[in-house]
Amino acid sequence: MGYRILEPADVPAYLNERGHWPDPSDIQVREVSDGNMNRVFLARSTDGTRSLAVKQALPWVRVAGPSWPMSPERADAEARAYEQVAKVAPDKIPAILGYDPENYALVMEDMSDLEVLRTLLNEGASYGPHTSARIGEFVAQLTFATSDFGMASADRKALLAASVSPELCKITEDVVLAEPYIEHEHNHWHEDLDDLAREFRADARLRTEVADLRHTFMTSAQALLHGDLHTGSVMVGEREGAPVVRVFDPEFSFVGPIGYDLGLYWANALVSEERARALGSLSDHADQLALSWEAFETEFRALWPTRIDTFFDDAYLDRFLRRIWTEAVGYAGTEIIRRIIGFAHLTDLTTLPDPVPASRRALLLGRELIVRRAELTNPNDIRALGQPT
């Protein structure tokens, strides 16, 4: 039948055709698309006792329309990522009920009882004691299982071949790791940040360090990554009295440097902290880097003995983890900068009554994270950088 773009009216019949719903007349559908890239529909029974979500990749960037074409095959990468995570951390992703490669559509559990972490933080909520630790565990579980230390060689080679995503990786290489440091039509910022945007473009040391991080991103195939791990791709809440953390939207998934996923999450946590500071509503923001890193390191070390190769001993593991930390710090800096003077900005800052002071602090912090990443050896070092002067 071929690829077709679904509209809300198409969803009942579509779910019936795919075997997900026996009676298409018993479905109420609404579109809840919120991200930059795709369309999402919620389907519920008329009595409200059953619900599903349908996510479809469009042949363009949703917020830009056909003027920015984008292959819908990114949904293949998302489905592959979910498949890998389901093997090692099924409690940290939505339940996937089916993938339709012809229409680039995923059918998954309805998570509308949960809240997007960024939304909650912007409203003044705290992270709570579980969220960042679960994110650290998620990164460790996915990346160890898909690394040379946790996956058989033949399986790794097959994963590498299947996970090549040149179009989406090129977006990251450009939008995150190049464009903010040059004059480019994608870039925009508050006019009161003109001086810093100009300084960053002229900062030879900064550009060289970003080039180094960009080259690592392009060449370091350590493990399968989420690829776009931020507070807007995490949902949290409670079910049956227990905390729930779900990571979603891994459509930028690719095999790359482990520190990239951690760095993206840290950047968003640091920007959220600047928002809270500006509003006088700081709560547990200062704890999140330490919580996520400690959980990541603990989980990764716990998984390490499963590798039967005495050559990769604990001394090497220490070195490997130090490299991940240092790269994560640098990538956190690049994510902060691109979210303020690059293409896609964060509501954490843009919805502040006066976004400039917090944005300036975040930009300067981002630069320090990049150029001083080798000196910053633990979360306390980053905390010291982020203290108001």
Secondary structure, 3 states (H helix, E strand, C coil): CCCCCCCHHHHHHHHHHCCCCCCHHHCEEEECCCCCCEEEEEEECCCCCCEEEEEEECCEECCCEEEEECCCCHHHHHHHHHHHHHHHCHHHCCCEEEEECCCCEEEEECCCCCEEHHHHHHCCCCCCCCHHHHHHHHHHHHHHHCCCCCCCHHHHHHHHHHCCCHHHHHHHHHHHCCHHHCCCCCCCCCHHHHHHHHHHHHCHHHHHHHHHHHHHHHHCCCEEECCCCCHHHEEEEEECCEEEEEECCCCCCEEECHHHHHHHHHHHHHHHHHHHHHHCCCCCHHHHHHHHHHHHHHHHHHHHHHCCCCCCCHHHHHHHHHHHHHHHHHHHHHHHHHHHHCCCCCHHHHCCCCCHHHHHHHHHHHHHHHHCCCCCCCHHHHHHHCCCC
